[in-house]
């Protein structure tokens, strides 16, 4: 019975085949979410403004055995958001979820305006 419950819990959180973007995902809360997603086999696209932190986050997250792409993106720039989104689609083939973790809440409005509405 315990083994069945453990398997059911594992299946409930199985993110295999899911592709997730996390803005601000190279540190702090964003990196914490990325670790949880990687643990449950989700593919990740990490967006951040720090190239050094992106490199470190990618190395750590790939140790979970999942696909990780990184993008140097300032979410205050509409052009950077659109370019990064296009790269994610090219690299991952799809996008299932976006977890925006920008530092400033006012950045969220621009972020959501720039992404397609069918995500």
N, C-alpha and C positions, 0 to 999 in steps of 0.2 A: 504494500500500500504506500509506504514512504517513497519507494522508487517511482511509482506511478505519479505521485504528487510532484516529485522533483522534475520528472520528465514533462509533466503538464506545465509547470512553471517555466521551464526552459523554452518550451514551444510558444508560450504566451509572449515571451519577450524576444523571440527569434527575429532578427532583422536581416537575415541573409537575403540578398537580392534587393535590398532597399538602399537607395542612394540619398545621402543627407548632406546638406550644406550647413555649416555653422560659421556665422560671422563672428569675429572676435574669438575664434576657436583655438588660438595658439597659446592661450594662458587663461588663468582664472576660471570662472564659471563655465565659459565656453569649452575650455580644455577638459573640465570635469565631465561635461555632457558628452564630449567626444570619446572619452575613455569608456563611459558606459555604453555608448553605441558600438564602439569597437569590440567591447567584451561580448556583445550579443551579435557580432558578425555583420554589422552594417557597414557599407562602404561610405567613406567620408570625403568631403571636399571642404577643406579648412580655409577660410578667408581671414586675413589679418593684415595689419599695417606694419608688422615687424618681421622682416625677412629672417632674422636670427631665430626668433621664437617659432616661426613656421617650420624652419629646418629641424629644430629640436622636437617639436610636437609631432612632425611627420615620422621621425625615427622612432619615437616612443609608440605611436599609434600603430605603425606597421608591425611592431612586435606582436600584436594581437593576430596577425595573419590576414588582415583585411586590406582592401585597396584604399589608399589615401592619396589625394591630390591636394596641392596647396596653391593658393593664389594670393598675390600681394594686392590687396584691395582696400581702398578707403571708401567706406559706405556712404560718405558724404558726396561722392562723385557719381553722378548718374552714368557717365560714360564707363567708369571702372566697373560698376555693378553689371551693366549690360554686357561688357566684354567678358567678365568672369562667368556670368551665366551661360553665355555661348560656349565658353571653354568647358564648363562642366558638362553640358549636353554632349559636346564632342567626345570628351574623355570618358564619361560614365554612360552615355546613351539615354539617360533619363534623370529625373529629379523627383523624389518622393516627398521630401520634407525640407523645410528651411527653419533653422533655429537662429534667429537674429539676436546677437549678444553685443550690440554696439554700446559704447560707453555712454553716449548721450541719447536720451530718449527722443529728442527732436530729430535724430537721424532716421528713426524708424519710418516716418512718413515718406521720405524720399525713397527709402529702401523698398517699401511695399508698392509704391507707384511704379518703380522700374521693373519689377518682376511680372511675368505673365500671370494672368488671373486664374489659370487652370492648374496651378500647382496644388 
